[in-house]
Amino acid sequence: MRKQRHKSFKELVNENKRELLQDREAMERLEQKWEEKHSKQA
């Protein structure tokens, strides 16, 4: 059995980005969290 190759950080980021672009609901939640976080700092 072959040893699994670990994905690089860049590969993980790209994979997550692809999944998020396909999952609009998750994207909306992230945008809301981001807006809440940044509205508190202003």
C-alpha positions as CSV (number, residue, x, y, z in Angstrom):
1,M,0.0,0.0,0.0
2,R,1.3,3.4,-1.0
3,K,1.9,6.2,1.5
4,Q,-0.7,9.0,1.0
5,R,0.8,12.2,-0.3
6,H,-0.2,15.2,1.8
7,K,-1.8,18.1,-0.1
8,S,0.0,21.4,-0.1
9,F,-1.7,24.4,1.5
10,K,-2.3,25.9,-1.9
11,E,-4.1,22.7,-3.0
12,L,-6.3,22.7,0.1
13,V,-7.2,26.4,-0.4
14,N,-8.1,25.8,-4.1
15,E,-10.2,22.7,-3.1
16,N,-12.1,24.6,-0.4
17,K,-12.7,27.5,-2.8
18,R,-14.2,25.2,-5.4
19,E,-16.5,23.6,-2.8
20,L,-17.6,27.0,-1.5
21,L,-18.3,28.3,-5.0
22,Q,-20.6,25.3,-5.5
23,D,-22.3,25.7,-2.0
24,R,-24.1,29.1,-2.1
25,E,-25.6,28.6,1.4
26,A,-22.1,28.1,3.0
27,M,-20.9,31.2,1.1
28,E,-23.8,33.3,2.5
29,R,-22.9,32.2,6.1
30,L,-19.2,33.2,5.5
31,E,-20.2,36.5,4.1
32,Q,-22.5,37.2,7.1
33,K,-19.7,36.3,9.6
34,W,-17.3,38.5,7.7
35,E,-19.7,41.5,7.7
36,E,-20.5,41.1,11.4
37,K,-16.8,40.9,12.3
38,H,-15.9,44.0,10.3
39,S,-18.9,46.1,11.3
40,K,-17.8,45.7,15.0
41,Q,-14.3,47.0,14.2
42,A,-15.6,50.2,12.4
